[in-house]
Amino acid sequence: MPKNKLQEVIFSLLMVLAMVYAMVCYNIALAQGGLHNAVFLLALRELPIMAPVAFALEVLVVGRLARRMALALRLVCVERDPQILVTLAVSSMTVCLMCPLMSLFSVALFQHPGVQLPAAWLQSAALSFPMALCWQLFFAGPAVRFVFRLLFCRPHAVPVPEQSTESSSL
């Protein structure tokens, strides 16, 4: 969908904000034993920490691996398969790469697990992955693409057929 670097940055920023906020809410709710209204405000406190990390990972590492280095494109053929399958492959591969990386950063920063880092990281990634994948494929991905199209895709003008000035006889 993005057609230039500026659009790629804006698309990535929108997606990062949608994904990070939801996943921070999810992980806080897990830690608190359930979802409460306060979770949404608590997540806003972590957003300034987690969003730049996710954005940097997406732009510098994951985006390149998922798209440019063709990890997702090993699953589908761009020329042959429907665009929705290509989108799903790229989105799924992005989650497969981002979830473990963000889980590692989150565990190290907020849980202070010490020598239990590998176990805490594996647990966090395993709990977060199903939510991240579903959130990306069914909610954040479609919503961000919709907003992006509103911002950057102009509706095509429908050409008005010219009317002939000559009358035809039957």
Backbone hydrogen bonds in HBPLUS format (Angstrom, degrees):
<---DONOR---> <-ACCEPTOR-->    atom                        ^
c    i                          cat <-CA-CA->   ^        H-A-AA   ^      H-
h    n   atom  resd res      DA  || num        DHA   H-A  angle D-A-AA Bond
n    s   type  num  typ     dist DA aas  dist angle  dist       angle   num
A0008-GLU N   A0004-ASN O   2.94 MM   4  6.23 151.5  2.02 149.8 158.8     1
A0009-VAL N   A0005-LYS O   2.92 MM   4  6.21 156.5  1.98 153.5 158.9     2
A0010-ILE N   A0006-LEU O   2.99 MM   4  6.26 163.8  2.01 152.2 156.5     3
A0011-PHE N   A0007-GLN O   2.83 MM   4  5.92 164.3  1.85 150.2 155.1     4
A0012-SER N   A0008-GLU O   2.90 MM   4  6.02 162.6  1.93 145.9 151.1     5
A0013-LEU N   A0009-VAL O   2.87 MM   4  6.05 156.7  1.93 147.5 154.4     6
A0014-LEU N   A0010-ILE O   2.94 MM   4  6.16 164.3  1.96 153.5 157.0     7
A0015-MET N   A0011-PHE O   2.95 MM   4  6.17 163.8  1.98 151.9 156.6     8
A0016-VAL N   A0012-SER O   2.81 MM   4  5.92 161.0  1.84 150.8 156.6     9
A0017-LEU N   A0013-LEU O   2.99 MM   4  6.15 166.6  2.01 150.3 153.8    10
A0018-ALA N   A0014-LEU O   3.04 MM   4  6.26 162.8  2.07 148.8 153.4    11
A0019-MET N   A0015-MET O   2.88 MM   4  6.02 165.6  1.90 153.9 158.1    12
A0020-VAL N   A0016-VAL O   2.76 MM   4  5.67 166.3  1.78 154.9 159.6    13
A0021-TYR N   A0017-LEU O   3.13 MM   4  5.89 161.6  2.17 137.9 143.7    14
A0022-ALA N   A0018-ALA O   3.42 MM   4  6.34 163.0  2.45 134.3 139.2    15
A0023-MET N   A0019-MET O   2.91 MM   4  6.05 162.5  1.94 153.7 159.2    16
A0024-VAL N   A0020-VAL O   2.80 MM   4  5.89 155.1  1.87 154.3 160.7    17
A0025-CYS N   A0021-TYR O   2.97 MM   4  6.18 162.9  2.00 149.4 154.3    18
A0026-TYR N   A0022-ALA O   2.91 MM   4  6.15 157.8  1.96 145.1 151.7    19
A0027-ASN N   A0023-MET O   2.91 MM   4  6.09 163.8  1.94 146.6 150.3    20
A0028-ILE N   A0024-VAL O   2.92 MM   4  6.08 158.0  1.97 152.9 158.8    21
A0029-ALA N   A0025-CYS O   2.90 MM   4  6.05 161.4  1.94 150.4 156.1    22
A0030-LEU N   A0026-TYR O   2.90 MM   4  6.21 152.1  1.98 147.0 155.0    23
A0031-ALA N   A0027-ASN O   3.02 MM   4  6.21 158.8  2.07 141.8 147.3    24
A0032-GLN N   A0028-ILE O   2.89 MM   4  6.12 144.7  2.01 148.8 158.9    25
A0033-GLY N   A0029-ALA O   3.00 MM   4  5.98 110.9  2.49 137.5 152.2    26
A0034-GLY N   A0029-ALA O   2.79 MM   5  4.77 139.6  1.95 149.7 149.9    27
A0033-GLY N   A0030-LEU O   3.27 MM   3  5.19 155.2  2.33  98.6 105.9    28
A0039-VAL N   A0036-HIS O   3.00 MM   3  5.55 150.6  2.09 115.6 123.8    29
A0040-PHE N   A0037-ASN O   3.24 MM   3  5.97 140.6  2.40 117.2 123.8    30
A0041-LEU N   A0038-ALA O   3.17 MM   3  5.40 124.8  2.49 101.7 114.7    31
A0042-LEU N   A0038-ALA O   2.93 MM   4  6.20 163.4  1.96 156.9 162.3    32
A0043-ALA N   A0039-VAL O   2.86 MM   4  6.00 152.6  1.94 150.5 157.2    33
A0044-LEU N   A0041-LEU O   3.11 MM   3  5.20 127.4  2.40  96.9 110.4    34
A0045-ARG N   A0042-LEU O   3.09 MM   3  5.35 136.6  2.28 101.9 113.4    35
A0046-GLU N   A0043-ALA O   3.13 MM   3  5.22 123.9  2.46  97.4 111.0    36
A0047-LEU N   A0043-ALA O   2.98 MM   4  6.14 136.9  2.17 147.7 160.1    37
A0049-ILE N   A0046-GLU O   2.96 MM   3  5.35 142.1  2.11 111.3 122.8    38
A0050-MET N   A0046-GLU O   2.92 MM   4  6.12 169.8  1.93 165.3 168.1    39
A0051-ALA N   A0047-LEU O   2.89 MM   4  5.46 163.0  1.92 146.5 152.1    40
A0054-ALA N   A0050-MET O   2.92 MM   4  6.15 165.3  1.94 157.4 161.7    41
A0055-PHE N   A0051-ALA O   2.80 MM   4  5.96 160.9  1.84 155.5 161.2    42
A0056-ALA N   A0052-PRO O   2.91 MM   4  6.02 163.2  1.94 145.0 149.6    43
A0057-LEU N   A0053-VAL O   2.93 MM   4  6.16 166.0  1.95 152.5 156.7    44
A0058-GLU N   A0054-ALA O   2.83 MM   4  5.96 160.3  1.86 149.3 155.2    45
A0059-VAL N   A0055-PHE O   2.89 MM   4  6.04 172.1  1.90 156.3 158.1    46
A0060-LEU N   A0056-ALA O   2.86 MM   4  5.72 164.1  1.89 150.4 155.9    47
A0061-VAL N   A0057-LEU O   2.90 MM   4  5.21 150.2  1.99 131.1 139.8    48
A0062-VAL N   A0057-LEU O   2.79 MM   5  5.93 148.5  1.89 149.2 156.6    49
A0063-GLY N   A0058-GLU O   2.71 MM   5  5.04 147.0  1.82 133.7 142.7    50
A0065-LEU N   A0061-VAL O   3.03 MM   4  6.29 160.2  2.07 152.7 159.0    51
A0066-ALA N   A0062-VAL O   2.74 MM   4  5.85 171.7  1.75 162.7 165.1    52
A0067-ARG N   A0063-GLY O   2.97 MM   4  5.88 159.4  2.02 142.7 148.4    53
A0069-MET N   A0064-ARG O   2.76 MM   5  6.03 145.2  1.88 168.5 171.9    54
A0072-ALA N   A0066-ALA O   3.26 MM   6  5.47 160.2  2.30 136.4 140.6    55
A0070-ALA N   A0067-ARG O   3.06 MM   3  5.19 155.9  2.12 106.9 112.6    56
A0074-ARG N   A0071-LEU O   3.36 MM   3  5.51 159.6  2.41 100.5 106.4    57
A0075-LEU N   A0072-ALA O   3.01 MM   3  5.60 155.5  2.08 112.2 119.8    58
A0080-ARG N   A0077-CYS O   3.15 MM   3  5.38 128.0  2.44 101.7 115.0    59
A0081-ASP N   A0077-CYS O   2.78 MM   4  5.48 164.7  1.80 158.4 163.8    60
A0085-LEU N   A0082-PRO O   2.98 MM   3  5.58 132.0  2.21 114.5 125.7    61
A0086-VAL N   A0082-PRO O   3.40 MM   4  6.86 152.0  2.49 146.8 154.6    62
A0087-THR N   A0083-GLN O   2.92 MM   4  6.19 163.6  1.95 157.0 161.2    63
A0088-LEU N   A0084-ILE O   2.90 MM   4  6.08 159.2  1.95 145.1 150.9    64
A0089-ALA N   A0085-LEU O   2.91 MM   4  6.03 152.3  1.99 142.0 149.7    65
A0090-VAL N   A0086-VAL O   2.99 MM   4  6.23 165.4  2.01 154.5 157.5    66
A0091-SER N   A0087-THR O   2.92 MM   4  6.05 165.7  1.94 151.5 156.1    67
A0092-SER N   A0088-LEU O   2.86 MM   4  5.89 161.3  1.90 144.6 150.4    68
A0093-MET N   A0089-ALA O   2.95 MM   4  6.06 162.2  1.98 147.8 152.9    69
A0094-THR N   A0090-VAL O   2.94 MM   4  6.06 153.1  2.01 145.5 153.2    70
A0095-VAL N   A0091-SER O   3.06 MM   4  6.35 158.4  2.11 148.7 153.6    71
A0096-CYS N   A0092-SER O   2.91 MM   4  6.17 157.2  1.96 148.1 155.1    72
A0097-LEU N   A0093-MET O   3.05 MM   4  6.29 139.9  2.22 143.3 152.6    73
A0098-MET N   A0094-THR O   2.76 MM   4  5.88 168.0  1.78 157.2 161.5    74
A0099-CYS N   A0095-VAL O   2.98 MM   4  5.54 164.8  2.00 141.8 146.8    75
A0102-MET N   A0098-MET O   2.79 MM   4  5.88 173.9  1.79 168.5 169.9    76
A0103-SER N   A0099-CYS O   2.90 MM   4  5.88 151.6  1.98 145.1 153.7    77
A0104-LEU N   A0100-PRO O   2.99 MM   4  6.11 154.7  2.06 141.0 147.1    78
A0105-PHE N   A0101-LEU O   3.10 MM   4  6.39 164.5  2.12 148.7 152.5    79
A0106-SER N   A0102-MET O   2.87 MM   4  5.96 165.1  1.89 148.9 153.5    80
A0107-VAL N   A0103-SER O   2.88 MM   4  5.96 167.5  1.90 151.6 155.1    81
A0108-ALA N   A0104-LEU O   3.02 MM   4  6.09 168.9  2.03 150.7 154.3    82
A0109-LEU N   A0105-PHE O   2.95 MM   4  6.02 154.3  2.01 147.6 154.9    83
A0110-PHE N   A0106-SER O   2.87 MM   4  5.80 170.3  1.88 154.0 157.3    84
A0111-GLN N   A0107-VAL O   2.99 MM   4  5.02 147.4  2.09 127.0 136.7    85
A0116-GLN N   A0113-PRO O   3.09 MM   3  5.15 154.2  2.16 130.4 126.0    86
A0117-LEU N   A0114-GLY O   3.21 MM   3  5.77 148.4  2.32 120.9 121.2    87
A0120-ALA N   A0116-GLN O   2.86 MM   4  6.00 171.9  1.86 168.4 171.2    88
A0121-TRP N   A0117-LEU O   2.80 MM   4  5.77 160.5  1.84 155.5 160.8    89
A0122-LEU N   A0118-PRO O   2.98 MM   4  6.09 164.6  2.01 146.1 150.3    90
A0123-GLN N   A0119-ALA O   2.98 MM   4  6.15 161.9  2.02 149.0 154.0    91
A0124-SER N   A0120-ALA O   2.93 MM   4  6.07 162.7  1.96 146.0 151.1    92
A0125-ALA N   A0121-TRP O   2.86 MM   4  6.04 167.8  1.88 157.2 160.4    93
A0126-ALA N   A0122-LEU O   2.92 MM   4  6.00 158.7  1.97 145.9 152.3    94
A0127-LEU N   A0123-GLN O   2.96 MM   4  6.14 154.1  2.02 149.7 156.3    95
A0128-SER N   A0124-SER O   2.90 MM   4  5.98 150.4  1.99 147.0 155.6    96
A0129-PHE N   A0125-ALA O   2.90 MM   4  5.77 154.6  1.97 149.1 154.0    97
A0132-ALA N   A0128-SER O   2.83 MM   4  5.96 167.1  1.85 164.9 169.4    98
A0133-LEU N   A0129-PHE O   2.90 MM   4  6.03 166.7  1.92 161.6 164.2    99
A0134-CYS N   A0130-PRO O   3.05 MM   4  6.16 170.4  2.06 148.2 151.2   100
A0135-TRP N   A0131-MET O   2.80 MM   4  5.83 164.5  1.82 153.4 158.8   101
A0136-GLN N   A0132-ALA O   2.92 MM   4  5.94 158.2  1.97 143.2 149.4   102
A0137-LEU N   A0133-LEU O   2.93 MM   4  6.08 173.9  1.93 155.8 157.5   103
A0138-PHE N   A0134-CYS O   2.91 MM   4  5.73 163.7  1.94 150.5 155.3   104
A0139-PHE N   A0135-TRP O   3.03 MM   4  5.18 146.7  2.15 126.9 135.3   105
A0140-ALA N   A0135-TRP O   2.74 MM   5  5.84 146.3  1.85 152.1 160.8   106
A0141-GLY N   A0136-GLN O   2.89 MM   5  5.01 141.0  2.04 127.5 138.6   107
A0143-ALA N   A0139-PHE O   2.98 MM   4  6.00 161.4  2.01 154.0 160.2   108
A0144-VAL N   A0140-ALA O   2.81 MM   4  5.85 167.2  1.83 157.8 161.1   109
A0145-ARG N   A0141-GLY O   2.96 MM   4  6.10 164.3  1.99 155.0 159.8   110
A0146-PHE N   A0142-PRO O   2.95 MM   4  6.06 150.7  2.03 142.6 150.7   111
A0147-VAL N   A0143-ALA O   2.98 MM   4  6.25 164.7  2.00 151.3 154.7   112
A0148-PHE N   A0144-VAL O   2.80 MM   4  5.94 160.3  1.84 150.3 156.7   113
A0149-ARG N   A0145-ARG O   2.91 MM   4  6.07 157.0  1.96 143.6 149.4   114
A0150-LEU N   A0146-PHE O   3.00 MM   4  6.31 151.5  2.08 146.1 154.2   115
A0151-LEU N   A0147-VAL O   2.99 MM   4  6.28 148.1  2.09 146.9 155.6   116
A0152-PHE N   A0148-PHE O   2.88 MM   4  6.04 158.7  1.92 157.0 162.3   117
A0153-CYS N   A0149-ARG O   2.93 MM   4  4.82 150.3  2.02 124.3 132.6   118
